[in-house]
Amino acid sequence: MTPAREAIHLPVLFLTVTLLAGLRLGAAVVLIPPSLFSLILAVLLVGVLVQSGAFVPLRVINGSRTALANLNGGVVVVTLLVASAQMFSLLTPDSGLPRVLFSVYFLVLLINTMAASPDRIRVLRSLAVTFGAAFVLKFIVLDALSDPAGGRLTRLLQVLFEGVTLGTLSQDPQHPAAGYLAFTAIVMFLATVFLLRAPRFDEAGSTQAVALRRQD
Amino acid sequence: MRAAGLGIAVVYSFLIAWLFGQQPATFAEVAGTLSSAVGGYRIDQQAFDDGLQYFGNDQFAEARAAFERADPAHRDARTQFYIAYAFYREGWGRFYSDDRLYRQGLEAVDRAIALAPNGRLVVNEPGQELRTADELKAELERGLKVEPSDFNPARVVRPRK
């Protein structure tokens, strides 16, 4: 990892994700800090990233580095943790049954991933699918089911789901830009997590060359 | 490079923590709070004077609009006091007070108290009975409570402050 990536790019990107994921647009803009449960999920996610090798803390904090370099590494660890917590906070619905279901979904999925101990690429793919699915469910499906200005079919579905779930399904309507903001935060977070251990171009080339030689 | 990166990360972190703490609702509030932190925030005096004039003429909605224009970042204690006062006067009634306006007034006077040095705000202006934020807050809180004195017939002749 280059010093610029470690000291500037990663912290700035993670902090931007923290800010974007905390924004809730409405009549007034509100900034929501991560919930306690999302902090627990974030710790599990960092654990999964470390276990899979997607993030190696010893590369950024160890005794052979200077104090300043270790401080940079510490900032990367802390910002990764906070950004992860904010991502879970962003993707979990605000209230009702969906909030409970999403929380359990994330918890089970992370524990399952830890138990399976997949490699880096599989963890990154799994993370993209998990966050993508949660995004679709929260910002498209649930939002459509909670839209008070929807058509007849939507209203019929709303009444049906309200009856079945005793009114615990519908959420407060979201600002039209909320989904776009969340999408940006997710893409930025996934890209930054990829950068945590992405090889440089020359390194990637030499790694591929070594792999090809081994195959020969 | 590393020192610069650390500096950028620390400043950015503090900015985000500050935003989460302050909860500015608009970009005007962000800009206003930042400039007031360095002592550079000024209200629009012309709009404030317009607000005072409307307030004196019992045009409370107009007064609040002018005060909002004068202090878009909600960083001036005196302006927030007058916004709260306008809510009080508009919500005041001989038989009952408008709880919605009183609640908004309470929010504004709380902002004024939070902004005033040591929470003490005195506004000496001729023709107004409530001269401190504490008096105004107490009056607004009294209006929101249901008390036995609310049913006193003599209440209808009490003056508006």
Interface residues (C-beta under 8 A of the other chain):
Chain A: P3 A4 E6 A7 I8 P11 V12 L15 T18 L19 G22 A28 V29 V30 L31 P33 T66 L68 A69 L71 N72 V75 T79
Chain B: M1 R2 A3 A4 G5 L6 I8 A9 V10 Y12 S13 I16 L19 F20 Q23 P24 A25 T26
